């Protein structure tokens, strides 16, 4: 009787464990799919807005001569007779100190974390303290 109960109990427990694992996996897959669906919905919404904006811009270029003139002047440098044009230069100005700092931490990784942090002296100082303690203890026990 006890053997039969233990056998039934172990079979039922095994079935419950297997189904709980399967249900957990399916639940995780569902969460991932819902997250993907939200991301794709946002992307579709953004692309619809962009499409509407581009349609309006296209309609303005086709129907409005003022807009056509503005685009021709801005993008292609067209001018009327007797006008003087000046070239516009687009400079990409950035702070060189910040650019170098970001690049150095990206490329050096652990070294930048250890030596370029708020206390860049902490690792070398710690190594010096450990070496000093080691030498003191080894000198003490040599005698």
N, C-alpha and C positions, 0 to 999 in steps of 0.2 A: 504494500500500500504506500509506504514512504517512498520507495523507488519510483513508483508510478507518479506520485505527486511531484517529486523532484524532476523527473523527466518532462512532465507537462509544464512545470514552472520554467524550466530552462528553455523549452521550445517557445513558449509564449514570450519570455523575456528576449530571446534572440530575435523573434519576429518584430517585437516592439522596437528594439534597437536598430534593426535594419530599416524599418519604415521611418523612424525618426531621423536617421541619417539621410535617407532619400528626400524626405520632406524638407530638411534643412538645406540641402543642396538646391532643391527647386526654389525655395524661398530666396536664397541668395541670387540665383539666376534671375528671378523675377525682379528683385531690387535693382540689379545691374541693368536689366532691360528698361525698367521705369526711369532710371537715371539717364540712360541713353536716349529714351524717348523725350524726356524733358529738354535735354541738350539739343536734340534735333528739332524739336518744336520751336525753341528759341532761335535756332539758326534759320528755320523756314520763315519765321516772323521777320527777322532782320533782313533776309533776302527779299521778302515781299515789299518791305518798306523801301529798300534800295531800288527795287524794280520800279515801284511807283515814282520815286524821285527821278530816276533815269527817264521814265516815260514823260514826265512833266518837262524835264530838261530838253528832251528830244522834240516835244511839241513846241516848246518855246523857240528852239532853233529853227524849226520848220516855218512857224507862223509869224514870229516877231522879228522884223528887220533890225531893230535896235539890239536885240540879243545876238543876232548873227554878227553885227558889226563889232560888238563888245568881244565876242569870242575870237573874231579874226584879229582884232587889235592885240588882245592879251596873249593868245596862244601862238599866233603866227607872225606877229609884228607888222601887220599891214597898217599903212598910214594913208592919209589923204594927201593930195598935192599941196606942197608948201609946208607941211608939218615937219617938225624936227623930232626924231625919235631918240630915246635914250635906252640903252640896254639895262635890263634889270638882272642883277646877279643874286642868286640865292645862295647865301653863305650858310654853311652848317657849322655854327659856332657852339662849342661845348667847353666845359671846364676841363682842361687837361689833367688837373690833379685828380679829379673824381674818376675820369676814365682810366687812368693808370692804376688807381687803387682798386677799382672793380676788376680789371683784368688780372692784376697780380693775385688777388684772392682766388679767382677762378682757376688760374693755372697752377698755383702753388699748393692749394688745398690744405693739408695738414700742417705744413710748414708755416703758412700764413696764419692758421688758427693758433698755433703755439707761440709764434714769435711776433705777430703783428697785432695782437689783441690789445685790450686796455692796459695790460701790464706785460709788455713784451719782454721784460727781464725775468719773469717768473720761472720759466723753464730753465734757462742757464743758471739762475741763482739756486734753484732746487737741485740741479745736478752738482753744483759746487758744494752745497751743504751736504749732500749725500756722500760725495767723494771725501770731504773733510771728515765726516763722522766715521766712514769706513777706515780711513787712514789712522784716526785717533784710536779706534777700537783695536785695529790690527797691531798698532804700536804697543798698546797697553798689554795685550795678550802675548806678545813676543817676549816680554821680560820674564 
